[in-house]
Amino acid sequence: PGSTTTGFEDLSLGTKIRFITPDPSRPLFPSVALIAATSLPTGSEALGSDELQPSANLILAWPVGAGAQLLSNTIVRSRFAGDERFGEIAQGIHLALDLPGALGSYVEVYGTKPEDRPASRSAGFGLTFSVHNDLQFDVHGGAGLNEAAPDYYLGIGWRR
């Protein structure tokens, strides 16, 4: 017995800059990348925002075997809700596995801590399909691990 919210989140636009590429001779040293992005006010009223919401995402990735990577994300965002702007930090750990052909999968646990609000924790999964090196589609879902997180979510997306 609770409320259900449906709709679309805002689209986002960003760029990924790789600072350190993987070096097979140094497996303990991660590859390092930064994604700088912002949301675009395109979502539904319940899930979107009327303001841009910029973010920076530091990604560390380690190979952990043939076709597998362990990734860590640290994200800093400027969020907007109602008429209030606030900061948010998020941290996650992910295991990505290559599947046959152009398919991939991942599992993840992550948390977010908005300024002056409760922290949320969630677990998720996804399947990816790479059309080519510059285009990937995904189907993803997950569940909240505490009261501050959504009970569950499902989504689709693409990355270029």
C-alpha positions as CSV (number, residue, x, y, z in Angstrom):
1,P,0.0,0.0,0.0
2,G,1.9,3.0,-1.3
3,S,1.8,5.3,-4.2
4,T,3.1,4.3,-7.6
5,T,5.0,6.7,-9.8
6,T,5.3,6.1,-13.6
7,G,6.8,8.1,-16.4
8,F,10.1,9.1,-18.0
9,E,13.2,10.5,-16.4
10,D,15.0,13.4,-18.1
11,L,17.4,12.6,-20.9
12,S,21.0,13.3,-20.3
13,L,23.9,14.5,-22.5
14,G,27.5,14.0,-21.6
15,T,31.0,13.1,-22.7
16,K,33.5,10.4,-21.4
17,I,37.2,11.2,-21.2
18,R,39.6,8.3,-20.6
19,F,42.7,9.3,-18.6
20,I,44.3,6.0,-18.1
21,T,43.8,3.0,-20.4
22,P,44.1,-0.6,-19.1
23,D,47.6,-2.1,-19.1
24,P,47.6,-5.9,-19.0
25,S,51.1,-5.9,-17.5
26,R,49.8,-4.0,-14.5
27,P,46.4,-5.6,-13.6
28,L,46.2,-4.0,-10.2
29,F,46.1,-0.5,-11.7
30,P,42.7,0.5,-12.9
31,S,41.7,2.3,-16.1
32,V,40.4,5.7,-15.1
33,A,37.7,7.8,-16.9
34,L,35.5,10.8,-16.2
35,I,32.0,11.3,-17.5
36,A,30.8,15.0,-17.4
37,A,27.1,15.2,-18.1
38,T,23.9,17.1,-17.5
39,S,20.3,16.2,-17.5
40,L,18.0,17.9,-20.1
41,P,14.5,18.9,-18.9
42,T,12.6,16.4,-21.0
43,G,11.1,14.0,-18.4
44,S,7.6,13.6,-17.1
45,E,6.4,15.9,-14.3
46,A,6.8,13.3,-11.6
47,L,10.3,12.1,-12.5
48,G,11.9,15.0,-14.4
49,S,13.1,18.5,-13.6
50,D,12.7,21.9,-15.2
51,E,16.4,22.6,-14.6
52,L,19.7,21.2,-15.8
53,Q,21.3,18.9,-13.3
54,P,25.0,18.6,-14.0
55,S,27.2,15.7,-12.8
56,A,30.7,14.4,-12.8
57,N,31.3,10.6,-12.6
58,L,34.8,9.2,-11.8
59,I,35.0,5.6,-13.1
60,L,37.7,3.1,-12.1
61,A,37.8,-0.3,-13.9
62,W,39.9,-3.4,-13.2
63,P,39.9,-6.6,-15.4
64,V,39.1,-9.6,-13.2
65,G,39.3,-12.4,-15.8
66,A,38.5,-13.0,-19.4
67,G,35.5,-10.9,-20.3
68,A,34.9,-9.5,-16.8
69,Q,35.5,-6.2,-15.2
70,L,35.0,-4.8,-11.7
71,L,34.1,-1.1,-11.8
72,S,33.7,1.6,-9.1
73,N,31.8,4.8,-9.7
74,T,31.9,8.0,-7.7
75,I,29.4,10.6,-8.8
76,V,28.9,14.2,-7.7
77,R,25.6,15.9,-8.9
78,S,23.9,19.2,-8.6
79,R,20.2,18.3,-8.2
80,F,17.0,20.3,-8.4
81,A,13.7,19.4,-6.7
82,G,10.7,21.7,-6.4
83,D,12.4,25.1,-6.2
84,E,15.5,23.9,-4.3
85,R,19.0,23.1,-5.7
86,F,21.1,20.7,-3.6
87,G,24.2,18.5,-3.9
88,E,24.3,14.8,-4.0
89,I,27.1,12.2,-4.0
90,A,26.7,8.6,-5.1
91,Q,29.0,5.5,-4.9
92,G,28.6,2.2,-6.6
93,I,30.4,-1.1,-7.4
94,H,29.6,-3.1,-10.5
95,L,30.6,-6.4,-12.0
96,A,30.3,-6.5,-15.8
97,L,30.5,-9.7,-17.8
98,D,30.8,-10.3,-21.5
99,L,28.2,-12.7,-22.9
100,P,28.3,-14.4,-26.3
101,G,28.2,-12.1,-29.4
102,A,27.4,-8.5,-28.7
103,L,25.7,-9.1,-25.4
104,G,26.8,-8.2,-22.0
105,S,25.5,-8.1,-18.4
106,Y,26.1,-6.4,-15.1
107,V,25.1,-6.5,-11.5
108,E,25.6,-3.6,-9.1
109,V,25.0,-2.2,-5.7
110,Y,25.1,1.5,-5.1
111,G,24.0,4.3,-2.8
112,T,23.2,8.0,-3.0
113,K,23.4,10.6,-0.3
114,P,21.6,13.9,-1.1
115,E,22.4,16.9,0.9
116,D,20.1,17.1,4.0
117,R,18.2,14.0,3.0
118,P,18.3,10.3,3.8
119,A,20.8,8.1,2.0
120,S,19.3,5.4,-0.3
121,R,20.8,2.0,-1.2
122,S,19.8,-0.2,-4.2
123,A,20.9,-3.3,-6.1
124,G,20.5,-3.6,-9.9
125,F,21.1,-5.7,-12.9
126,G,21.2,-5.2,-16.7
127,L,21.6,-6.7,-20.1
128,T,23.5,-4.8,-22.8
129,F,23.6,-5.1,-26.6
130,S,26.5,-3.4,-28.5
131,V,25.6,-2.4,-32.0
132,H,29.2,-1.2,-32.5
133,N,31.9,0.5,-30.5
134,D,29.9,3.8,-30.3
135,L,26.4,2.5,-29.7
136,Q,25.0,0.3,-26.9
137,F,21.4,-0.4,-25.8
138,D,20.5,-1.8,-22.4
139,V,17.6,-3.1,-20.3
140,H,18.0,-2.7,-16.6
141,G,16.2,-3.1,-13.3
142,G,16.7,-3.2,-9.6
143,A,15.3,-2.9,-6.1
144,G,15.7,-0.6,-3.2
145,L,17.6,-2.0,-0.1
146,N,16.3,0.6,2.4
147,E,13.3,2.8,3.0
148,A,14.8,5.8,1.2
149,A,15.2,3.9,-2.1
150,P,12.5,3.2,-4.6
151,D,10.9,-0.3,-4.1
152,Y,11.9,-1.3,-7.6
153,Y,12.7,0.2,-11.1
154,L,12.8,-1.0,-14.7
155,G,14.2,0.9,-17.6
156,I,15.7,0.9,-21.1
157,G,18.5,3.1,-22.4
158,W,21.2,3.7,-24.9
159,R,24.7,5.0,-24.9
160,R,26.6,6.5,-27.8
